[in-house]
Amino acid sequence: MLSKSGLRGWLARSAALMTLWSLASEAVAFTGEKWNMTQGVTAISHEVYKLHMAAFYVCCVIGFIVFGAIIYSIINHRRSKHPKPADFHESTLVEIIWTAIPFVILIGLAIPAAGTLIKMEDTRNSELTVKVTGFQWKWQYEYLGEGVSFYSTLSQESNVARQLGSGIDVNTVPNYLVDVDNELVLPVGKKIRFVITANDVIHAWWVPALAIKKDAIPGYVNEVWTKIDVPGTYRGVCAELCGRDHGFMPIVVRAVSEAEYKTWLEGKKKGAGVEVAPAAAAPVAAPAAEAALPVAAPAAAKELSKDELVAAGEKVYTANCAACHQATGAGLPPNFPALKGDKVANGPAEGVIKQVLNGKNLMPPFKQLSDQDIAAVASYVRTSWGNKGSVVTAEAVAAARK
């Protein structure tokens, strides 16, 4: 049994320990994403963070009072000190107090939380809309109205390192498992609307720094928006268990200035063959002699040799196909069959082209690739790993699109 002096010492040590713990918690709370919710880089993320911290501090106070009362009762009302237990009954005043206080706390938290939720759902007056589609196991981004669309998959460096028996120290891989081949590039200071869906199973698009976490559901479209205040690179992941490689479909958002975004977008449009409107300029009258001259036809695209075509196809395959069909062509049966010795790969070229353009089963369509890229990757698949197919031409791909 503790003496009075021993009890006072124990209480003092407990109080000191709780004080140190609270100070440590305060320090940890501001270290960022590692121990606490990130403050993010949007106005909404800042509001969410403040609500989170308010609820956290309320819980700390409640915990301190409740556990303090428990510890006090254990020490001061133990049997050795009070052999005869108290025999008092209910107190209406106490019951009113402990009912009213939680009610006030809940209302105090609910009112600002409801206001923030309403703001989060208001996608009106957006200046840019991006469609996000989840696939096993990658994301597709479409800039609606801009003619730009691409897939974003786990970076090749991370994909190689994660393989069993790769022999690569993952600690040496930059941004291991949270890096991609194609980043989602967005302008800062613009209200951006996301429409989020999925092609196969339920996914969830989650970027903590933007305070966005929305389910991607096949056949259903969710909406959310953001307005990024600070340029930078912000990473996220799929937050819904979506199959075996759920942990290998990261999200990378790169926020840039409006000028840099426009330059990037124009480059993407040119790469996709989308006509880019020229910058406005004062019209200049052409001399009559020059106006009579015929306009030269654009230079024809360089015809690649078989080796050049296969080499280009290997790059396209690595960026778009290797995550599922593997770098060796061995695939991941039964969901992703092997391409090595595959009947389609060794059959008529039309079969390969059709499958790349339209997809099949879990394989998404890749119509966003250029005719040259599809011809290159089809040629690579048909002539690699012992396959005996012939090369494919861009003309054959163009004909298959019609």
Contacts in CASP RR format, 6 or more apart in sequence:
PFRMAT RR
TARGET T0000
AUTHOR 0000-0000-0000
METHOD contacts of the structure
MODEL  1
MLSKSGLRGWLARSAALMTLWSLASEAVAFTGEKWNMTQGVTAISHEVYK
LHMAAFYVCCVIGFIVFGAIIYSIINHRRSKHPKPADFHESTLVEIIWTA
IPFVILIGLAIPAAGTLIKMEDTRNSELTVKVTGFQWKWQYEYLGEGVSF
YSTLSQESNVARQLGSGIDVNTVPNYLVDVDNELVLPVGKKIRFVITAND
VIHAWWVPALAIKKDAIPGYVNEVWTKIDVPGTYRGVCAELCGRDHGFMP
IVVRAVSEAEYKTWLEGKKKGAGVEVAPAAAAPVAAPAAEAALPVAAPAA
AKELSKDELVAAGEKVYTANCAACHQATGAGLPPNFPALKGDKVANGPAE
GVIKQVLNGKNLMPPFKQLSDQDIAAVASYVRTSWGNKGSVVTAEAVAAA
RK
1 80 0 8 1.000
2 10 0 8 1.000
7 75 0 8 1.000
11 75 0 8 1.000
14 71 0 8 1.000
18 64 0 8 1.000
22 60 0 8 1.000
25 60 0 8 1.000
28 35 0 8 1.000
28 36 0 8 1.000
29 35 0 8 1.000
29 36 0 8 1.000
29 53 0 8 1.000
29 56 0 8 1.000
30 36 0 8 1.000
32 38 0 8 1.000
32 39 0 8 1.000
33 208 0 8 1.000
37 48 0 8 1.000
37 49 0 8 1.000
37 52 0 8 1.000
37 208 0 8 1.000
38 45 0 8 1.000
38 49 0 8 1.000
38 208 0 8 1.000
38 209 0 8 1.000
39 45 0 8 1.000
39 46 0 8 1.000
39 49 0 8 1.000
40 46 0 8 1.000
40 49 0 8 1.000
40 208 0 8 1.000
40 209 0 8 1.000
40 210 0 8 1.000
40 211 0 8 1.000
41 209 0 8 1.000
41 210 0 8 1.000
41 228 0 8 1.000
41 229 0 8 1.000
41 230 0 8 1.000
41 232 0 8 1.000
41 234 0 8 1.000
41 255 0 8 1.000
42 209 0 8 1.000
42 210 0 8 1.000
42 211 0 8 1.000
42 226 0 8 1.000
42 227 0 8 1.000
42 228 0 8 1.000
42 229 0 8 1.000
43 227 0 8 1.000
43 229 0 8 1.000
44 116 0 8 1.000
44 119 0 8 1.000
44 120 0 8 1.000
44 211 0 8 1.000
44 226 0 8 1.000
44 227 0 8 1.000
45 209 0 8 1.000
45 210 0 8 1.000
45 211 0 8 1.000
47 112 0 8 1.000
47 116 0 8 1.000
47 119 0 8 1.000
48 116 0 8 1.000
48 211 0 8 1.000
51 109 0 8 1.000
51 112 0 8 1.000
51 113 0 8 1.000
51 116 0 8 1.000
54 109 0 8 1.000
54 112 0 8 1.000
55 109 0 8 1.000
58 105 0 8 1.000
58 109 0 8 1.000
77 86 0 8 1.000
120 211 0 8 1.000
120 224 0 8 1.000
120 225 0 8 1.000
121 223 0 8 1.000
121 224 0 8 1.000
122 225 0 8 1.000
123 193 0 8 1.000
123 223 0 8 1.000
123 224 0 8 1.000
123 225 0 8 1.000
125 191 0 8 1.000
126 191 0 8 1.000
126 192 0 8 1.000
126 193 0 8 1.000
126 225 0 8 1.000
127 190 0 8 1.000
127 191 0 8 1.000
127 192 0 8 1.000
128 143 0 8 1.000
128 186 0 8 1.000
128 187 0 8 1.000
128 190 0 8 1.000
128 191 0 8 1.000
128 192 0 8 1.000
128 193 0 8 1.000
129 143 0 8 1.000
129 144 0 8 1.000
129 145 0 8 1.000
129 192 0 8 1.000
129 193 0 8 1.000
129 194 0 8 1.000
129 195 0 8 1.000
130 141 0 8 1.000
130 142 0 8 1.000
130 143 0 8 1.000
130 144 0 8 1.000
130 184 0 8 1.000
130 186 0 8 1.000
130 192 0 8 1.000
130 193 0 8 1.000
130 194 0 8 1.000
130 195 0 8 1.000
131 140 0 8 1.000
131 141 0 8 1.000
131 142 0 8 1.000
131 144 0 8 1.000
131 194 0 8 1.000
131 195 0 8 1.000
131 196 0 8 1.000
131 197 0 8 1.000
132 139 0 8 1.000
132 140 0 8 1.000
132 141 0 8 1.000
132 194 0 8 1.000
132 195 0 8 1.000
132 196 0 8 1.000
132 197 0 8 1.000
132 205 0 8 1.000
132 216 0 8 1.000
133 139 0 8 1.000
133 140 0 8 1.000
133 142 0 8 1.000
133 196 0 8 1.000
133 197 0 8 1.000
133 198 0 8 1.000
133 199 0 8 1.000
133 216 0 8 1.000
134 140 0 8 1.000
134 197 0 8 1.000
134 198 0 8 1.000
134 199 0 8 1.000
134 200 0 8 1.000
134 203 0 8 1.000
134 205 0 8 1.000
134 216 0 8 1.000
134 238 0 8 1.000
134 249 0 8 1.000
135 151 0 8 1.000
135 198 0 8 1.000
135 199 0 8 1.000
135 200 0 8 1.000
135 364 0 8 1.000
136 200 0 8 1.000
136 201 0 8 1.000
136 242 0 8 1.000
136 243 0 8 1.000
136 245 0 8 1.000
136 249 0 8 1.000
136 335 0 8 1.000
136 362 0 8 1.000
137 153 0 8 1.000
137 154 0 8 1.000
137 238 0 8 1.000
137 242 0 8 1.000
137 243 0 8 1.000
137 245 0 8 1.000
137 246 0 8 1.000
137 247 0 8 1.000
137 248 0 8 1.000
137 249 0 8 1.000
137 323 0 8 1.000
137 324 0 8 1.000
138 151 0 8 1.000
138 152 0 8 1.000
138 153 0 8 1.000
138 154 0 8 1.000
138 249 0 8 1.000
138 323 0 8 1.000
138 364 0 8 1.000
139 151 0 8 1.000
139 152 0 8 1.000
139 153 0 8 1.000
139 184 0 8 1.000
139 205 0 8 1.000
139 249 0 8 1.000
139 251 0 8 1.000
140 149 0 8 1.000
140 150 0 8 1.000
140 151 0 8 1.000
140 152 0 8 1.000
140 199 0 8 1.000
140 364 0 8 1.000
141 149 0 8 1.000
141 150 0 8 1.000
141 151 0 8 1.000
141 152 0 8 1.000
141 182 0 8 1.000
141 184 0 8 1.000
142 148 0 8 1.000
142 149 0 8 1.000
143 149 0 8 1.000
143 265 0 8 1.000
144 195 0 8 1.000
146 265 0 8 1.000
146 269 0 8 1.000
146 274 0 8 1.000
147 269 0 8 1.000
147 272 0 8 1.000
147 274 0 8 1.000
148 265 0 8 1.000
148 268 0 8 1.000
148 269 0 8 1.000
148 272 0 8 1.000
148 274 0 8 1.000
149 272 0 8 1.000
149 368 0 8 1.000
150 182 0 8 1.000
150 268 0 8 1.000
150 368 0 8 1.000
151 182 0 8 1.000
151 320 0 8 1.000
151 364 0 8 1.000
151 366 0 8 1.000
151 368 0 8 1.000
152 180 0 8 1.000
152 181 0 8 1.000
152 182 0 8 1.000
152 183 0 8 1.000
152 184 0 8 1.000
152 251 0 8 1.000
152 252 0 8 1.000
153 159 0 8 1.000
153 180 0 8 1.000
153 181 0 8 1.000
153 182 0 8 1.000
153 249 0 8 1.000
153 319 0 8 1.000
153 320 0 8 1.000
153 323 0 8 1.000
154 177 0 8 1.000
154 179 0 8 1.000
154 180 0 8 1.000
154 181 0 8 1.000
154 248 0 8 1.000
154 249 0 8 1.000
154 250 0 8 1.000
154 323 0 8 1.000
155 175 0 8 1.000
155 179 0 8 1.000
155 180 0 8 1.000
155 181 0 8 1.000
156 181 0 8 1.000
156 318 0 8 1.000
156 319 0 8 1.000
156 322 0 8 1.000
157 173 0 8 1.000
157 174 0 8 1.000
157 179 0 8 1.000
158 173 0 8 1.000
158 175 0 8 1.000
158 176 0 8 1.000
158 177 0 8 1.000
158 178 0 8 1.000
158 179 0 8 1.000
158 248 0 8 1.000
159 248 0 8 1.000
159 322 0 8 1.000
159 323 0 8 1.000
160 166 0 8 1.000
160 168 0 8 1.000
160 327 0 8 1.000
161 168 0 8 1.000
161 170 0 8 1.000
161 173 0 8 1.000
161 176 0 8 1.000
162 170 0 8 1.000
162 176 0 8 1.000
162 177 0 8 1.000
162 248 0 8 1.000
170 176 0 8 1.000
175 235 0 8 1.000
177 247 0 8 1.000
177 248 0 8 1.000
177 250 0 8 1.000
178 235 0 8 1.000
178 236 0 8 1.000
178 237 0 8 1.000
178 250 0 8 1.000
178 252 0 8 1.000
179 235 0 8 1.000
179 250 0 8 1.000
179 252 0 8 1.000
180 250 0 8 1.000
180 251 0 8 1.000
180 252 0 8 1.000
181 319 0 8 1.000
183 233 0 8 1.000
183 252 0 8 1.000
183 253 0 8 1.000
183 254 0 8 1.000
184 251 0 8 1.000
184 252 0 8 1.000
184 253 0 8 1.000
184 254 0 8 1.000
185 253 0 8 1.000
185 254 0 8 1.000
185 256 0 8 1.000
185 261 0 8 1.000
185 264 0 8 1.000
185 265 0 8 1.000
186 192 0 8 1.000
186 228 0 8 1.000
186 253 0 8 1.000
186 254 0 8 1.000
186 255 0 8 1.000
186 256 0 8 1.000
186 261 0 8 1.000
187 228 0 8 1.000
187 255 0 8 1.000
187 256 0 8 1.000
187 257 0 8 1.000
187 258 0 8 1.000
187 261 0 8 1.000
187 262 0 8 1.000
188 228 0 8 1.000
188 229 0 8 1.000
188 230 0 8 1.000
188 231 0 8 1.000
188 255 0 8 1.000
188 256 0 8 1.000
188 257 0 8 1.000
188 258 0 8 1.000
189 227 0 8 1.000
189 228 0 8 1.000
189 229 0 8 1.000
189 258 0 8 1.000
190 227 0 8 1.000
190 258 0 8 1.000
191 225 0 8 1.000
191 226 0 8 1.000
191 227 0 8 1.000
192 225 0 8 1.000
192 226 0 8 1.000
192 227 0 8 1.000
192 228 0 8 1.000
193 223 0 8 1.000
193 224 0 8 1.000
193 225 0 8 1.000
194 205 0 8 1.000
194 212 0 8 1.000
194 214 0 8 1.000
194 223 0 8 1.000
194 224 0 8 1.000
194 225 0 8 1.000
194 226 0 8 1.000
195 221 0 8 1.000
195 222 0 8 1.000
195 223 0 8 1.000
196 205 0 8 1.000
196 214 0 8 1.000
196 215 0 8 1.000
196 216 0 8 1.000
196 221 0 8 1.000
196 222 0 8 1.000
196 223 0 8 1.000
196 224 0 8 1.000
197 216 0 8 1.000
197 217 0 8 1.000
197 218 0 8 1.000
197 219 0 8 1.000
197 220 0 8 1.000
197 221 0 8 1.000
197 222 0 8 1.000
198 216 0 8 1.000
198 217 0 8 1.000
198 218 0 8 1.000
198 219 0 8 1.000
199 218 0 8 1.000
199 364 0 8 1.000
200 218 0 8 1.000
200 362 0 8 1.000
201 218 0 8 1.000
201 242 0 8 1.000
201 243 0 8 1.000
202 215 0 8 1.000
202 216 0 8 1.000
202 217 0 8 1.000
202 218 0 8 1.000
202 240 0 8 1.000
202 242 0 8 1.000
203 215 0 8 1.000
203 216 0 8 1.000
203 238 0 8 1.000
203 240 0 8 1.000
203 242 0 8 1.000
203 249 0 8 1.000
204 213 0 8 1.000
204 214 0 8 1.000
204 215 0 8 1.000
204 216 0 8 1.000
204 238 0 8 1.000
204 239 0 8 1.000
204 240 0 8 1.000
205 212 0 8 1.000
205 213 0 8 1.000
205 214 0 8 1.000
205 216 0 8 1.000
205 238 0 8 1.000
205 239 0 8 1.000
205 251 0 8 1.000
206 212 0 8 1.000
206 213 0 8 1.000
206 214 0 8 1.000
206 236 0 8 1.000
206 237 0 8 1.000
206 238 0 8 1.000
206 239 0 8 1.000
206 251 0 8 1.000
207 213 0 8 1.000
207 234 0 8 1.000
207 235 0 8 1.000
207 236 0 8 1.000
207 251 0 8 1.000
207 253 0 8 1.000
208 234 0 8 1.000
208 236 0 8 1.000
209 234 0 8 1.000
209 235 0 8 1.000
209 253 0 8 1.000
210 226 0 8 1.000
210 228 0 8 1.000
210 234 0 8 1.000
210 253 0 8 1.000
211 226 0 8 1.000
212 224 0 8 1.000
212 226 0 8 1.000
213 239 0 8 1.000
214 222 0 8 1.000
214 224 0 8 1.000
215 222 0 8 1.000
215 240 0 8 1.000
216 222 0 8 1.000
216 240 0 8 1.000
228 253 0 8 1.000
228 255 0 8 1.000
230 255 0 8 1.000
231 255 0 8 1.000
231 256 0 8 1.000
231 257 0 8 1.000
232 254 0 8 1.000
232 255 0 8 1.000
232 256 0 8 1.000
233 252 0 8 1.000
233 253 0 8 1.000
233 254 0 8 1.000
233 255 0 8 1.000
234 252 0 8 1.000
234 253 0 8 1.000
234 254 0 8 1.000
234 255 0 8 1.000
235 250 0 8 1.000
235 251 0 8 1.000
235 252 0 8 1.000
235 253 0 8 1.000
236 250 0 8 1.000
236 251 0 8 1.000
236 252 0 8 1.000
236 253 0 8 1.000
237 247 0 8 1.000
237 249 0 8 1.000
237 250 0 8 1.000
237 251 0 8 1.000
238 246 0 8 1.000
238 247 0 8 1.000
238 249 0 8 1.000
238 250 0 8 1.000
238 251 0 8 1.000
240 246 0 8 1.000
242 249 0 8 1.000
244 335 0 8 1.000
245 323 0 8 1.000
248 323 0 8 1.000
256 264 0 8 1.000
266 276 0 8 1.000
267 276 0 8 1.000
269 275 0 8 1.000
269 276 0 8 1.000
270 276 0 8 1.000
271 370 0 8 1.000
272 368 0 8 1.000
272 370 0 8 1.000
273 370 0 8 1.000
301 372 0 8 1.000
301 394 0 8 1.000
304 312 0 8 1.000
304 376 0 8 1.000
306 379 0 8 1.000
306 383 0 8 1.000
306 391 0 8 1.000
309 375 0 8 1.000
309 376 0 8 1.000
309 379 0 8 1.000
309 380 0 8 1.000
309 391 0 8 1.000
310 376 0 8 1.000
310 379 0 8 1.000
310 380 0 8 1.000
310 383 0 8 1.000
310 384 0 8 1.000
310 391 0 8 1.000
312 372 0 8 1.000
312 373 0 8 1.000
312 376 0 8 1.000
312 380 0 8 1.000
313 373 0 8 1.000
313 376 0 8 1.000
313 377 0 8 1.000
313 379 0 8 1.000
313 380 0 8 1.000
314 380 0 8 1.000
314 384 0 8 1.000
315 376 0 8 1.000
316 369 0 8 1.000
316 373 0 8 1.000
316 376 0 8 1.000
316 377 0 8 1.000
316 380 0 8 1.000
317 325 0 8 1.000
317 377 0 8 1.000
317 380 0 8 1.000
317 381 0 8 1.000
318 327 0 8 1.000
320 366 0 8 1.000
320 369 0 8 1.000
320 377 0 8 1.000
321 377 0 8 1.000
321 381 0 8 1.000
324 331 0 8 1.000
324 332 0 8 1.000
324 335 0 8 1.000
324 336 0 8 1.000
324 362 0 8 1.000
324 363 0 8 1.000
325 331 0 8 1.000
325 332 0 8 1.000
325 336 0 8 1.000
325 337 0 8 1.000
325 338 0 8 1.000
325 339 0 8 1.000
326 332 0 8 1.000
326 336 0 8 1.000
328 340 0 8 1.000
328 385 0 8 1.000
329 338 0 8 1.000
329 339 0 8 1.000
329 340 0 8 1.000
329 384 0 8 1.000
329 385 0 8 1.000
330 338 0 8 1.000
330 340 0 8 1.000
331 337 0 8 1.000
331 338 0 8 1.000
331 339 0 8 1.000
335 361 0 8 1.000
335 362 0 8 1.000
336 362 0 8 1.000
336 363 0 8 1.000
339 345 0 8 1.000
339 381 0 8 1.000
339 385 0 8 1.000
339 387 0 8 1.000
340 384 0 8 1.000
340 385 0 8 1.000
340 386 0 8 1.000
340 387 0 8 1.000
341 385 0 8 1.000
341 386 0 8 1.000
341 387 0 8 1.000
342 387 0 8 1.000
344 351 0 8 1.000
344 352 0 8 1.000
344 355 0 8 1.000
345 352 0 8 1.000
345 381 0 8 1.000
345 382 0 8 1.000
345 387 0 8 1.000
345 389 0 8 1.000
346 382 0 8 1.000
346 387 0 8 1.000
346 388 0 8 1.000
346 389 0 8 1.000
347 389 0 8 1.000
349 378 0 8 1.000
349 382 0 8 1.000
349 389 0 8 1.000
349 390 0 8 1.000
349 392 0 8 1.000
349 396 0 8 1.000
350 396 0 8 1.000
350 400 0 8 1.000
352 378 0 8 1.000
352 381 0 8 1.000
352 382 0 8 1.000
352 392 0 8 1.000
353 374 0 8 1.000
353 378 0 8 1.000
353 392 0 8 1.000
353 396 0 8 1.000
353 397 0 8 1.000
353 400 0 8 1.000
354 400 0 8 1.000
355 363 0 8 1.000
356 365 0 8 1.000
356 366 0 8 1.000
356 369 0 8 1.000
356 374 0 8 1.000
356 377 0 8 1.000
356 378 0 8 1.000
357 365 0 8 1.000
357 366 0 8 1.000
357 367 0 8 1.000
357 374 0 8 1.000
357 397 0 8 1.000
357 400 0 8 1.000
357 401 0 8 1.000
358 365 0 8 1.000
358 367 0 8 1.000
359 365 0 8 1.000
359 366 0 8 1.000
366 374 0 8 1.000
367 401 0 8 1.000
369 377 0 8 1.000
370 394 0 8 1.000
371 394 0 8 1.000
371 395 0 8 1.000
371 397 0 8 1.000
371 398 0 8 1.000
371 401 0 8 1.000
372 394 0 8 1.000
372 397 0 8 1.000
374 392 0 8 1.000
374 394 0 8 1.000
374 397 0 8 1.000
375 391 0 8 1.000
375 392 0 8 1.000
375 393 0 8 1.000
375 394 0 8 1.000
375 396 0 8 1.000
375 397 0 8 1.000
378 392 0 8 1.000
378 397 0 8 1.000
379 391 0 8 1.000
379 392 0 8 1.000
381 387 0 8 1.000
382 389 0 8 1.000
382 390 0 8 1.000
382 391 0 8 1.000
382 392 0 8 1.000
383 389 0 8 1.000
383 390 0 8 1.000
383 391 0 8 1.000
END
